[in-house]
Amino acid sequence: MESSQSRAAPQPAGTRSPAALAAVSGIWLTASQVVVLGLGLVLMSYLARRLGLVQYGLYALAMLWLTWSSALISGYGMAAVRWVIGRPDGTGYATALLQTLGGLGLALGALLWALAPCFAQALSAPELSGLLKIVALLLPLNAIAMGYGSLLHAQGRFGVAALRPPLAWAGQLLAAFALIESGHGARGALLAMAVPALLQWAIGRQVTRIPLCSRQRVRWSELWRQNRALAGLQITLQFSQTMDLLALKYFGASNSGVGLYVGAQNVANAAIMIFSGPLHHTLVRALSLHLLRRDHPAAQRSATKALRLTLIYGGVLLAQTPFSAGITSLLLGPAFTPAGPLLAILLAVVACRLLALCSHSLLIAHGQTLAIVPRLLLLMGLSVIGFAWLIPLGGSPATAGVALVLALSLATLTTRQALRALAMPFPWDTLARSAGAALLTALLSPLLTHFLPGHLLWVIPKLILATALYGAILLALREPSPGLSQLKPLFCGLLPFLPRAAKPAHPFPPPP
């Protein structure tokens, strides 16, 4: 009775409700991701044009090892969002987390440095050895930067968390431009990665006030006990979703062929930026808070909204497939025009990966992730067999085809596990509407845009027109529009711990 009266009490003048603050934070995070997407596209376009097919392919192979190593590291970082907010010893847990991530980064960097010549020889790319050694040096910096990013979200510092990625991408773009124009090529593109890592490290340390070197920490065994299942899910999913590029190189593609595939893959993966990073952490935090309060209906509503938005956005990507050749030529240059058919397939791959990413967030928030890891490993093994069999026969298109089957299988498996954990149904009606609208748009948009000029810059109006057509068809099919009122269950989980009058003494308040 007392708690209900306190909730009904009027707020002091000049303050906003938690729902209003949450909505502002959601808009701020979305704007941040849009800016990051724009900067990422500019960087990708610049690198593709300045490095060329061969150098761009080698750069992408080196970045693949950074992505995989980061997956192992971020498996621990993501757990901070779920565990730190609900623990009274949050500072000790956060310090232990940072030290563990730094140690993992050093260990993986040393291992990669030692094995770089072997990896380069196995992939028949001697130039790759030097690039991998640069990646080895980047791993500790990147690990600690990711740790501070997770702690910002765990503390509810959404404004700073939204500001970090645009600053980091802008710093990387400027550093890459300076180094590449100085003649350092792919090495310069990799060395530029140190700038965003240092920026994010400095900002995270200043805002969270969590030191890297401190004796106030929980035991490593406790950290491992809390994180082992979450880390396993993160690692296996990341490996499964990025193994196609390595398989293409290992089973026979040339460096230029890898470059074409990478170009199409990077354009398709740019769409994931909207649903990854801060928004991914935010969804995990919102659901975690609902579950800590044992408010399962609110968690189910938030999860349903997230799944619906993911399906609608996936339909947008599928609707753009008729313009894939123009997209690659516009963003990457005329040399990448042959990658257009690959992009059409990879857009479907990314649509499936987005669903898997959303389900991944639901599983991390719930915490029951260990049972799914053996099945993910089985899927990885089957996909390796598919790559080994089909790549020598069909090259890059076969690689994209196997990646599509794997992505669909991963999305199905993770979504079923998430729905079972949260005891909720799947929004089949939204899936049917978004798939039907995407198919109709893909069939009709080339006819509607036929009158537009064929110049590359006219690809942008064509994409806008196709997106508008997709939205109109969705509305005609009576898909509920994702307005702010419908997103309120998700937004309300963003900032419930923000103080209204004074800041709490402890940066990690326990759950109510």
C-alpha positions in Angstrom: 0.0 0.0 0.0 2.8 2.3 0.9 4.6 1.6 -2.4 1.5 2.3 -4.4 1.1 5.6 -2.6 4.7 6.5 -3.3 4.2 5.8 -7.0 1.2 8.0 -7.1 2.9 10.9 -5.4 3.3 14.0 -7.6 6.8 14.7 -8.9 8.7 17.8 -8.0 8.4 20.7 -10.4 10.9 20.7 -13.1 11.3 16.9 -13.2 10.1 14.4 -15.8 8.6 11.0 -15.3 10.8 7.9 -15.7 8.7 7.0 -18.8 9.5 10.4 -20.4 13.2 10.1 -19.5 13.2 6.6 -20.9 11.6 7.8 -24.2 14.2 10.5 -24.5 16.9 8.0 -23.9 15.5 5.7 -26.5 15.4 8.4 -29.1 18.9 9.5 -28.2 20.3 6.0 -28.5 18.5 5.5 -31.9 19.9 8.8 -33.2 23.4 7.7 -32.0 23.1 4.5 -34.0 21.9 6.3 -37.1 25.0 8.6 -36.9 27.2 5.5 -36.4 25.7 3.9 -39.4 26.4 7.0 -41.5 30.0 7.2 -40.3 30.4 3.4 -40.9 29.2 3.6 -44.4 31.6 6.5 -45.1 34.5 4.6 -43.7 33.6 1.4 -45.6 33.3 3.3 -48.9 36.6 5.1 -48.3 38.5 1.9 -47.4 37.0 -0.1 -50.4 38.0 2.6 -52.9 41.5 3.4 -51.5 42.6 -0.2 -50.6 41.3 -2.0 -53.7 40.0 -5.6 -53.9 43.1 -7.4 -52.7 44.1 -5.1 -49.8 40.5 -4.8 -48.8 40.2 -8.6 -48.7 43.3 -8.9 -46.5 42.1 -6.1 -44.2 38.8 -7.9 -43.8 40.5 -11.2 -43.0 42.5 -9.5 -40.3 39.4 -7.8 -38.9 37.7 -11.2 -38.8 40.2 -12.4 -36.1 39.6 -9.2 -34.2 35.8 -9.9 -34.4 36.2 -13.4 -33.1 38.5 -12.4 -30.3 36.1 -9.6 -29.3 33.3 -12.2 -29.2 35.1 -14.1 -26.6 35.7 -10.9 -24.6 32.3 -9.4 -25.1 30.7 -12.6 -23.8 31.8 -11.4 -20.4 31.1 -7.8 -21.0 27.4 -8.4 -21.9 26.9 -10.3 -18.6 27.7 -7.1 -16.7 24.5 -5.5 -17.9 22.5 -8.4 -16.3 24.5 -9.0 -13.1 26.0 -5.7 -12.0 22.7 -3.9 -11.7 21.3 -6.5 -9.3 24.4 -7.0 -7.0 25.2 -5.0 -3.9 28.9 -5.7 -4.6 28.7 -4.2 -8.1 31.9 -2.2 -7.9 34.0 -5.2 -7.0 32.3 -7.2 -9.7 32.9 -4.4 -12.2 36.6 -4.2 -11.3 37.0 -8.0 -11.6 35.3 -7.8 -15.0 37.7 -5.2 -16.3 40.7 -7.0 -15.1 39.5 -10.3 -16.6 38.8 -8.7 -19.9 42.2 -7.0 -19.9 43.8 -10.4 -19.1 41.9 -12.1 -21.8 42.9 -9.5 -24.3 46.6 -9.8 -23.4 46.4 -13.6 -23.6 44.6 -13.7 -26.9 46.9 -11.0 -28.3 50.0 -13.0 -27.4 48.5 -16.2 -28.9 47.6 -14.5 -32.1 51.0 -12.9 -32.4 52.7 -16.3 -32.1 50.4 -18.0 -34.5 50.1 -15.2 -37.1 52.6 -16.8 -39.5 50.9 -20.1 -39.3 47.5 -18.6 -40.0 48.9 -16.6 -43.0 50.4 -19.7 -44.4 47.2 -21.8 -44.0 45.3 -19.1 -45.9 48.0 -18.7 -48.6 48.3 -15.0 -47.8 51.8 -14.1 -46.5 50.9 -10.5 -46.2 48.3 -11.4 -43.6 51.0 -12.2 -41.0 51.9 -8.5 -40.3 48.3 -7.5 -40.2 47.4 -10.1 -37.7 50.3 -8.9 -35.4 48.7 -5.4 -35.5 45.4 -7.0 -34.5 47.2 -8.8 -31.6 48.3 -5.4 -30.3 44.8 -4.0 -30.5 43.1 -6.8 -28.5 43.9 -5.6 -25.0 42.9 -2.0 -25.8 39.7 -3.2 -27.4 38.9 -5.6 -24.5 39.0 -2.9 -21.8 37.1 -0.4 -24.0 34.3 -2.9 -24.4 34.3 -3.6 -20.7 33.8 0.1 -19.9 31.0 0.3 -22.5 29.1 -2.5 -20.8 29.5 -0.9 -17.4 28.1 2.4 -18.7 24.9 0.6 -19.7 24.8 -1.3 -16.4 25.0 2.1 -14.6 22.2 3.5 -16.8 24.5 6.1 -18.3 22.7 6.0 -21.6 23.6 9.6 -22.7 27.3 8.9 -22.5 26.8 5.4 -23.9 25.1 6.9 -26.9 27.8 9.5 -27.4 30.8 7.1 -27.3 30.2 5.2 -30.6 29.9 8.3 -32.8 33.0 9.8 -31.3 34.9 6.5 -31.7 33.8 6.1 -35.4 34.7 9.7 -36.2 38.1 9.2 -34.6 38.7 6.0 -36.5 37.7 7.6 -39.8 40.0 10.6 -39.3 42.9 8.3 -38.2 42.3 5.9 -41.2 42.3 8.8 -43.6 45.6 10.2 -42.2 47.4 6.8 -42.2 46.2 5.5 -45.5 46.9 8.8 -47.3 50.4 8.6 -45.8 50.9 5.3 -47.7 50.3 2.7 -45.0 47.5 0.9 -46.8 45.8 -1.9 -44.9 48.2 -1.6 -42.0 47.1 2.0 -41.5 43.5 1.0 -41.6 44.1 -1.4 -38.8 46.3 0.9 -36.8 43.4 3.4 -36.9 41.4 1.0 -34.7 43.6 2.1 -31.7 42.0 5.6 -31.7 38.4 4.5 -31.0 39.6 2.0 -28.4 41.6 4.6 -26.5 38.7 7.1 -26.7 36.2 4.7 -25.4 38.5 3.6 -22.6 39.2 7.2 -21.5 35.5 8.2 -21.5 34.4 5.0 -19.7 37.0 5.4 -17.0 36.1 9.0 -16.4 32.3 8.5 -16.2 32.0 5.2 -14.4 34.8 6.0 -11.9 35.6 2.2 -11.9 39.4 1.7 -11.7 41.2 -0.9 -13.7 43.7 -1.6 -11.0 42.1 -2.1 -7.6 42.1 -4.8 -5.0 38.4 -4.4 -4.3 37.1 -7.1 -6.5 35.2 -10.4 -6.4 37.0 -13.6 -6.9 37.6 -14.8 -10.5 35.8 -18.1 -9.7 32.6 -16.1 -8.9 32.9 -14.1 -12.1 33.3 -17.3 -14.1 30.3 -19.0 -12.4 28.1 -16.1 -13.3 29.3 -15.7 -16.9 30.2 -19.1 -18.3 26.8 -19.8 -19.9 26.4 -16.3 -21.3 29.9 -16.2 -22.7 29.4 -19.6 -24.4 26.3 -18.4 -26.2 28.0 -15.1 -27.2 31.0 -16.9 -28.6 29.3 -19.6 -30.5 26.8 -17.2 -32.1 29.6 -14.8 -33.2 31.6 -17.6 -34.7 28.6 -19.1 -36.5 27.7 -15.7 -38.0 31.2 -14.8 -39.3 32.8 -18.1 -40.4 31.6 -17.8 -44.0 34.4 -15.4 -45.0 37.2 -17.6 -43.5 35.7 -20.6 -45.2 35.6 -18.8 -48.5 39.3 -18.0 -48.3 40.3 -21.4 -46.9 38.5 -23.5 -49.5 39.9 -21.8 -52.5 38.9 -18.2 -53.2 41.5 -15.7 -54.4 42.2 -12.5 -52.5 40.2 -10.5 -55.1 37.3 -12.9 -54.7 37.4 -12.5 -51.0 37.4 -8.7 -51.5 34.2 -8.9 -53.5 32.5 -11.0 -50.9 33.7 -8.8 -48.1 32.4 -5.7 -49.9 28.9 -7.2 -50.2 29.1 -8.6 -46.6 30.1 -5.2 -45.1 27.3 -3.4 -46.9 24.8 -5.9 -45.6 26.2 -6.0 -42.1 26.0 -2.2 -41.9 22.2 -2.7 -41.3 23.0 -4.5 -38.0 24.5 -1.3 -36.6 21.0 0.0 -35.9 20.1 -3.0 -33.7 23.5 -3.6 -32.1 25.6 -1.7 -29.7 23.7 0.6 -27.3 20.3 -0.6 -28.3 21.3 -4.2 -27.8 22.6 -3.5 -24.3 19.5 -1.4 -23.6 17.1 -4.3 -24.5 19.1 -6.6 -22.2 19.0 -4.1 -19.3 15.3 -3.4 -19.7 14.3 -7.1 -19.7 16.8 -7.8 -16.9 15.1 -5.2 -14.7 11.7 -6.6 -15.4 12.8 -10.1 -14.5 14.6 -9.0 -11.4 11.3 -7.5 -10.2 9.6 -10.7 -11.3 7.4 -8.7 -13.6 7.1 -11.4 -16.3 4.1 -9.8 -18.1 6.1 -6.6 -18.6 9.1 -8.6 -19.8 6.9 -10.5 -22.3 5.4 -7.3 -23.7 8.9 -5.7 -24.1 10.2 -8.9 -25.8 7.2 -9.0 -28.1 7.7 -5.4 -29.2 11.4 -6.0 -29.8 10.6 -9.1 -32.0 8.0 -7.2 -34.0 10.4 -4.3 -34.7 13.1 -6.8 -35.7 10.8 -8.6 -38.2 9.6 -5.3 -39.7 13.1 -4.0 -40.1 14.2 -7.4 -41.6 11.4 -6.9 -44.2 12.9 -3.5 -45.1 16.2 -5.2 -46.0 14.5 -7.8 -48.1 12.6 -5.2 -50.0 15.8 -3.5 -51.1 17.3 -6.6 -52.8 16.3 -5.5 -56.4 18.7 -2.6 -56.1 21.7 -4.5 -54.7 23.9 -4.0 -57.7 23.4 -0.2 -57.6 24.0 -0.2 -53.8 27.4 -1.9 -54.1 28.5 0.4 -57.0 27.4 3.5 -55.1 29.0 2.7 -51.8 32.1 0.7 -52.8 32.9 1.9 -56.4 32.5 0.3 -59.9 35.1 -2.4 -59.1 32.5 -4.0 -56.7 29.6 -4.0 -59.1 29.9 -7.8 -59.6 29.1 -8.2 -55.8 25.5 -7.1 -56.4 24.0 -10.6 -56.6 26.0 -11.6 -53.4 24.5 -8.6 -51.6 21.0 -9.7 -52.5 21.6 -13.0 -50.7 23.5 -11.5 -47.8 20.6 -9.0 -47.1 18.5 -12.0 -46.4 21.3 -13.5 -44.3 21.4 -10.3 -42.2 17.6 -10.3 -41.8 17.9 -13.7 -40.2 20.9 -12.6 -38.1 18.9 -9.7 -36.7 16.2 -12.1 -35.4 19.0 -14.2 -33.9 20.5 -11.1 -32.3 17.2 -10.1 -30.8 16.6 -13.6 -29.4 20.2 -13.5 -28.1 19.3 -10.4 -26.1 16.2 -12.1 -24.7 18.3 -15.2 -23.7 21.0 -13.1 -22.0 18.4 -11.2 -20.0 16.8 -14.4 -18.9 20.1 -16.1 -18.1 19.2 -19.7 -19.3 21.6 -20.0 -22.2 23.7 -23.1 -21.5 21.3 -25.7 -23.1 21.5 -24.0 -26.5 25.3 -24.1 -26.9 25.7 -27.8 -27.9 23.1 -27.3 -30.7 24.8 -24.2 -31.9 28.1 -26.2 -32.1 26.3 -28.9 -34.1 25.1 -26.3 -36.5 28.6 -24.9 -36.9 29.9 -28.4 -37.7 27.3 -29.0 -40.3 27.9 -25.6 -41.9 31.7 -26.4 -42.1 30.8 -29.5 -44.1 28.5 -27.5 -46.3 31.2 -24.9 -47.0 33.8 -27.6 -47.7 31.5 -29.3 -50.2 29.9 -26.4 -52.0 32.6 -23.6 -52.1 34.8 -25.5 -54.6 31.8 -26.0 -56.8 30.0 -22.6 -56.6 32.5 -20.1 -55.1 31.1 -16.9 -53.5 27.4 -17.6 -54.4 27.6 -21.0 -52.7 29.2 -19.4 -49.7 26.4 -16.9 -49.4 23.8 -19.7 -49.8 25.3 -21.8 -47.0 25.5 -18.7 -44.9 21.8 -18.1 -45.5 20.8 -21.6 -44.4 23.0 -21.3 -41.3 21.5 -17.9 -40.4 18.0 -19.2 -40.8 18.8 -22.2 -38.6 20.4 -20.0 -36.0 17.4 -17.6 -35.9 15.0 -20.5 -35.6 17.0 -22.2 -32.8 17.6 -19.1 -30.7 14.1 -17.7 -31.1 12.5 -21.0 -30.0 14.8 -21.1 -27.0 14.0 -17.5 -26.1 10.2 -18.0 -26.4 10.4 -21.1 -24.3 12.4 -19.3 -21.6 10.0 -16.3 -21.4 6.9 -18.5 -21.9 5.5 -16.3 -24.7 4.2 -16.8 -28.3 5.9 -15.8 -31.5 4.3 -12.8 -33.4 3.5 -14.9 -36.5 1.1 -12.2 -37.8 3.9 -9.7 -38.0 6.1 -12.2 -39.7 3.5 -12.9 -42.3 2.8 -9.3 -43.0 6.4 -8.2 -43.2 7.3 -11.1 -45.5 4.4 -10.5 -47.7 5.1 -6.7 -47.9 8.8 -7.4 -48.6 7.9 -9.7 -51.5 5.4 -7.3 -53.0 7.8 -4.5 -52.7 10.6 -6.4 -54.3 8.3 -7.2 -57.3 6.7 -3.8 -57.7 9.5 -1.3 -56.8 11.6 -2.0 -60.0 8.5 -1.1 -62.0 7.7 2.0 -60.0 11.3 3.2 -60.2 11.9 2.4 -63.9 11.2 6.0 -64.9 14.1 7.3 -62.7 17.5 7.9 -64.3 20.1 5.2 -64.1 22.8 7.3 -62.5 24.3 5.8 -59.3 23.1 8.7 -57.1 19.5 7.9 -58.1 19.8 4.6 -56.1 19.1 6.6 -53.0 15.7 7.9 -54.2 14.9 4.4 -55.4 15.6 2.9 -51.9 13.5 5.6 -50.3 10.6 4.9 -52.6 10.9 1.2 -52.0 10.9 1.7 -48.3 7.8 4.0 -48.5 6.1 1.3 -50.6 6.9 -1.3 -48.1 5.5 0.8 -45.2 2.3 1.5 -47.2 1.8 -2.2 -47.8 2.3 -3.0 -44.2 -0.3 -0.4 -43.2 -2.7 -1.8 -45.8 -2.2 -5.2 -44.2 -3.1 -3.6 -40.8 0.2 -4.1 -39.1 0.1 -2.0 -35.9 2.5 0.9 -36.3 5.4 0.9 -33.8 4.5 4.2 -32.2 5.8 5.5 -28.9 2.8 4.3 -27.0 3.4 0.7 -28.1 7.1 1.0 -27.2 6.4 2.2 -23.7 6.9 -1.2 -22.1 10.4 -1.3 -23.5 11.3 2.3 -22.9 10.0 2.2 -19.3 12.8 -0.3 -18.5 15.6 2.1 -19.6 15.9 4.6 -16.7 13.9 3.4 -13.6 17.0 3.9 -11.4 17.7 7.5 -12.4 17.4 9.6 -9.2 14.8 12.4 -9.2 16.4 14.5 -6.5 19.9 13.3 -5.6 22.3 10.7 -6.9 22.6 7.5 -5.0 25.8 7.0 -3.0 26.5 3.6 -4.7 26.8 3.6 -8.5 25.2 0.1 -8.7 21.9 0.2 -6.8 20.4 -3.1 -5.8 17.1 -4.2 -7.3 13.9 -3.2 -5.4 
